[in-house]
Amino acid sequence: MSTLSTNYHPWIGSLQVELDALEAALLRGDAPAVELASAAMQKVLMQAPPVIALGEPGSDQQQALLSAAERFARLRQAVLRANAQSQRAVTSLLPQHAQQPTYGRQISAPSMGGAGRGYLSA
């Protein structure tokens, strides 16, 4: 969890709070909480200020932002792994409920375009 100084932009503080919530939900293995925390994280990211002055290399502001970016990258990978595990479990336990991949090859002859073109099934 975050232990950084509070001498940084308020948006970075909001980002750290949401990262803490996402990390806690992942550690609990609480899928609904992970989903809510991910949505809250997305909202904070969309509210990012256009420019945050990082100041001098090694400053508190720069360290806080770099730390948040590293945590975000690690937690994003953890969310992706948890989702993949969940999908594998659903597929093995309930094969009739397996989702088709979003991108795939068309099985029938394509009505437009050449052979092997990908399509979006969603």
C-alpha positions as CSV (number, residue, x, y, z in Angstrom):
1,M,0.0,0.0,0.0
2,S,1.0,3.6,-0.5
3,T,3.3,5.3,2.0
4,L,4.4,8.3,0.0
5,S,4.6,11.9,1.3
6,T,1.6,14.1,0.8
7,N,3.7,16.8,-1.0
8,Y,2.3,16.1,-4.4
9,H,-0.6,16.9,-6.8
10,P,-4.0,16.0,-5.4
11,W,-4.8,13.9,-8.4
12,I,-1.8,11.7,-7.6
13,G,-3.4,11.3,-4.1
14,S,-6.7,10.2,-5.7
15,L,-4.8,7.8,-7.9
16,Q,-3.0,6.3,-4.9
17,V,-6.3,5.8,-3.1
18,E,-7.9,4.0,-6.0
19,L,-4.7,1.9,-6.5
20,D,-4.9,0.9,-2.8
21,A,-8.6,-0.1,-3.3
22,L,-7.8,-2.2,-6.4
23,E,-4.9,-3.9,-4.7
24,A,-7.0,-4.7,-1.6
25,A,-9.8,-6.2,-3.8
26,L,-7.3,-8.3,-5.7
27,L,-5.7,-9.6,-2.5
28,R,-9.1,-10.6,-1.2
29,G,-9.9,-12.3,-4.5
30,D,-13.2,-10.4,-4.6
31,A,-14.2,-10.2,-8.2
32,P,-17.1,-7.7,-7.8
33,A,-14.9,-5.4,-5.7
34,V,-12.1,-5.7,-8.4
35,E,-14.7,-4.7,-11.0
36,L,-15.8,-1.7,-9.0
37,A,-12.3,-0.6,-8.1
38,S,-11.3,-0.9,-11.8
39,A,-14.2,1.3,-12.8
40,A,-13.2,3.9,-10.1
41,M,-9.6,3.7,-11.3
42,Q,-10.8,4.4,-14.9
43,K,-12.7,7.4,-13.7
44,V,-9.7,8.8,-11.9
45,L,-7.5,8.3,-14.9
46,M,-10.0,10.1,-17.1
47,Q,-9.9,13.0,-14.7
48,A,-6.1,13.4,-15.0
49,P,-5.0,17.0,-15.3
50,P,-3.6,17.8,-18.7
51,V,-0.1,18.5,-17.4
52,I,1.5,17.7,-14.1
53,A,4.8,19.4,-13.6
54,L,7.2,16.8,-12.3
55,G,9.8,19.2,-11.0
56,E,13.4,18.2,-10.6
57,P,14.4,14.6,-11.0
58,G,14.0,12.8,-7.7
59,S,11.4,15.3,-6.4
60,D,8.5,14.0,-4.3
61,Q,6.1,14.8,-7.1
62,Q,8.1,12.8,-9.7
63,Q,8.6,9.9,-7.3
64,A,4.9,9.8,-6.5
65,L,3.9,9.8,-10.1
66,L,6.4,7.1,-11.1
67,S,5.4,5.0,-8.1
68,A,1.8,5.2,-9.1
69,A,2.6,4.3,-12.7
70,E,4.5,1.3,-11.6
71,R,1.8,0.1,-9.3
72,F,-0.8,0.7,-12.0
73,A,1.2,-1.5,-14.4
74,R,1.6,-4.3,-11.9
75,L,-2.1,-4.2,-10.8
76,R,-3.2,-4.1,-14.5
77,Q,-1.3,-7.3,-15.1
78,A,-2.8,-8.9,-12.0
79,V,-6.3,-8.0,-13.1
80,L,-5.6,-9.5,-16.6
81,R,-4.3,-12.7,-15.0
82,A,-7.3,-13.0,-12.7
83,N,-9.6,-12.5,-15.6
84,A,-7.8,-15.1,-17.7
85,Q,-8.0,-17.6,-14.7
86,S,-11.7,-16.9,-14.3
87,Q,-12.4,-17.4,-18.0
88,R,-10.4,-20.7,-18.0
89,A,-12.4,-21.9,-14.9
90,V,-15.8,-21.0,-16.6
91,T,-14.7,-22.7,-19.8
92,S,-13.7,-25.9,-18.0
93,L,-16.6,-26.0,-15.6
94,L,-19.3,-24.7,-18.0
95,P,-18.2,-25.2,-21.6
96,Q,-21.6,-24.1,-22.9
97,H,-21.0,-20.7,-21.3
98,A,-17.6,-20.1,-22.8
99,Q,-17.3,-16.7,-24.4
100,Q,-16.1,-16.5,-28.0
101,P,-13.0,-14.3,-28.3
102,T,-13.6,-10.7,-29.3
103,Y,-11.4,-11.0,-32.3
104,G,-11.4,-14.1,-34.4
105,R,-11.5,-15.6,-37.9
106,Q,-14.7,-15.8,-39.8
107,I,-15.9,-19.3,-40.3
108,S,-18.2,-18.7,-43.2
109,A,-17.1,-17.1,-46.5
110,P,-16.7,-13.4,-45.9
111,S,-19.3,-11.3,-47.5
112,M,-16.9,-8.4,-47.9
113,G,-13.1,-8.4,-48.0
114,G,-10.5,-11.1,-48.4
115,A,-10.0,-14.5,-46.7
116,G,-8.8,-14.5,-43.1
117,R,-9.9,-11.0,-42.2
118,G,-10.6,-10.6,-38.5
119,Y,-13.9,-9.5,-37.3
120,L,-15.3,-8.0,-34.1
121,S,-17.9,-10.2,-32.6
122,A,-19.0,-7.9,-29.8
